[in-house]
Amino acid sequence: MAGKFKVLVSSSLEPFLKLDEEFAAREDFDLHFAGDGVSAWEFIRQGKPDLVFLDLHAPGVAGDECCRRARRDPQLRTLPLVLVINSQSKDDLARCLQADCTDILFKPFSNHLLLATARRLLGLTYRSFPRVASRLIVRYGSDRQNLFHGFSFNVSSGGMFIETEDPFPPNQELFLEFSLPNTNHSIGCKAFVAWTNPSAQPSNLDLPPGMGLQFLTLSLPDLLSIWEYFSHLGDIPVSPLPALSGRIPPAG
């Protein structure tokens, strides 16, 4: 598809996204926010978005009702439509499933998770962030109580590549723990297997066998720690952090 992908997001979800000023342009997204369900449905009909993230409880027209309307429309039936709900509500989950939405996200979520979901649903190839070679001890796995030990090959503010002969499959969500040099605390987050480099048929001959991970739930202090780590390496250009802005700096 030529040009940018048009992505519609409920305005009520914006507080869960720590968006910097260049977020949409950097990710090649034409990002639109709908103030309520009525304007969201009109944009879905008239604006022809490529992907939609809707709050289930959007005022005017609820997210699941927008989804049901789209599924009844032959021109909108295949539109990827993601509903966002509160993880404590079983009733909300049932409503989403009955509406035949494409995917479900739980509050709170981040721009990392939105990007991972968008890339997966739009069939985008993994966008590599600027990376630096860094061999860190990493604990990872699908079960937080039973983590594997390994080493990173490179790290960025958006993810890392882990050396392993037995990578997890793409799209697998993992728990991840690691520490940066000269720090006293462990960084823990969820990560998304964006791609793999199997030993039998490597897709990148410059890398060892392993898997490329994208961070999903980094806290702001941890992201700033990684950013600070890069700024002292000097191998890649790192823009200064905006002082007291309260916004996450560009991830790469």
N, C-alpha and C positions, 0 to 999 in steps of 0.2 A: 504494500500500500504506500502510495506516495504521500509526502507531507506528514504532518504531525497527527498523532492519535488524539481524538476528541474524547475527553473523559469528563463525565458529569458526577459531581459529588454533592450530597446534601449539605447545606450551610451549617446545619446542626452538628455535623461531624468535624467541622474545621478546628474546634478546640482540641480534638484528639490528634491533630496533625501538626507537628512542629515544622511549619513550612518556612524556609528561607526565601528571600526575594527571587532567587534564580531557580527555584525548585522545578517549576513547569518547563521552563526553557531548557534546562539542563537535561531533563529526562525526555525531551521531545514530545511532551504532552501539551495539548491545548486544554487547559484545565478550566472548568466552569463550575460555579456553585449555584445551587437552586435554593431559594429562600424557604420554600415549602413544597409539599407534595403536588400542589396544583401546577406550580411553575416547573417542577421536575417533569411531570407528565407531558406538559406542553413542549418542553425542550426535547424529550425523548421522541415525540411525534414529529416536531418540526426541525430540530437541530441535528438529528441523525448522529448521535454520539456512537463511538466505538465501544465504550464501556461505561457502566453506571454503578456508582456506589450510593445506596440509599439507606437512610435511617428508617428502620421498621416503623417508628412512631412519628414520622414526618407529619406535620399538621396539614390539614386540607385533604390530601389523598395519601393514605398510609403507603409505606414502601411495598408491602405485600400486594396491595391493590394495584399499584403501578405494575408490579411484576405480572399479575394475572391478566391485566389489560394487554401488556406486551405479548404474552404468550397466545392470546386470542387473535392477535394481528399478524397476518401472514408475512408482512414486511419486517416485523419486529420480533418474530418468534425466536430467532436464534441470537438475539442481542444478549451479550454477557451482562447479567444484572446481579450485583452482589448486595445482599441485605446485611445491615449491621445491627446487632442486638446486644442487650445486656446478658452476660453469661449466666446470671443467676435465675433467669426466667425460662422454665421449661415450656410455658405457654407460647412465648415468643419464638422459641425454636420450632415448635409444632406449626406455627403460622408460616414460618419461612419454608418449611418442607412442603406444606400444602400449596404454597404459591409457586412451586417449581422454580425457585431461584437457582442461579448458576453456582453460587457459593455463599458462605456465611462467614462473617467476621464478628468477633466479640470485642466489645468495649472493655478497657481502653485499647486503642491500637495506634500505630505510628505510621509515619510516611515510609519507613522501611518495609513494613508489612503491606502497605498499600502498593508499593512498587513491586514487591515480589508477586503479589496477587495479580497485578496488572500485567506484568511480563508473562506470567504463566497463562492467563486467560487470552491474551492477545497474541500468544505464540511468538513473543519477542526473544531473540537470542540474549544471553546474559551480557549485560553491559559491564565491562571491566572498569573498575575504579583504578586510578593510579596506585601502583603497589610498590612496596620496597621489600627487598629480601630481608627476612627476619626469622630466625630459628627460635621459636618459642615452644615451651612445653605446653601442650594442649590436652585437655580432657573433654571428650565428646561422646555422644550417644543418644539414642532415642529414649533411654530410661535413665532418668536423673540419678537413680540409686546404683546404676551399673554402667559407669562410664569407661570408655577406652582411653588409653594414653597414647599420644603421638606427638609429632612435631609439625609446626607450620613451616612452609617453604617461603611464603611471602604474606604480607599483611597490608591492608589498606583501611581507610576509615569506613569502607562499606562491607568488608568481608576479609576472608583469608583463604589460602590454599593449604590443605593439610596433606602431607605425604602419607599414603597408606596403600597397601596392596588389595585391601578389601573396602573400597568406598561404599558408602550408602547410596542408594539409587537417587536419581534426580527427583526433585519435589519433596524429598523426605525432610521433615522438620526435626531438628536435633537440639539438644541442650549442649551448651558450650561454656567451658571455663578455661581461663588463661590469665597469666600475669605479665605485665610489661616490665622490662628491666628497670631496676631502681624504684620500684613501687612496692608498697606494703600490703596491698589488697588485691584480691582476685576479681577479675572481670567475669561476670556471668550473664549469659543472655541466651535467647533462642536464635537459631540460625536455620537457613534454608539451603539445601543442596542445589545449587544452581546448575552445576555440570560436573561430569566426572572425566578423568583421564586414565582409563584402564590400561594395565600393563600389556594386555594382549593386543589391543588396537588403540594406541594412544592418539588422541586428537591434537595434542600439542607436544611435539618432540622436544621442546625446550624445557618441559616440566617433567618431574618424576611422576610415577603413578600416584593417584590421589583424587581429591575432590575439591572443587571450588565452592566455598560457602558464602552466603550473603547474610549479614546480620539482620535480625528482625526486631529485636526488642532492647537494643542498647539504651541504657539510661543516659541522660544528658551529661552527667559527670564522667561516665566511662567514655563516651564519645569524645569529650574534651580531652581526656587523658590520652587517648589514641592520637588525637590531633596534635597535642603537645609533644608526644613521642616523635611524630613525623617531623615536626618543626626543628628538632635537634639533630635529625639524621642528615638533612641537607641534600638528600638524593632526589627529591621531587619538590616542585614549587608548592608552597603552602601559603595560602592567603592569610593575613592576620585575622584573628577572631574578632568579631564585633564586640566592643566593650559593653558589658551590661545590657546586651540586647535582649536576652532571654530567648533567643532563637538558636536552633541548631545550625552550625555552619555547613556549607555544602559538603556532602559526603564524597569527596574526591573531585 
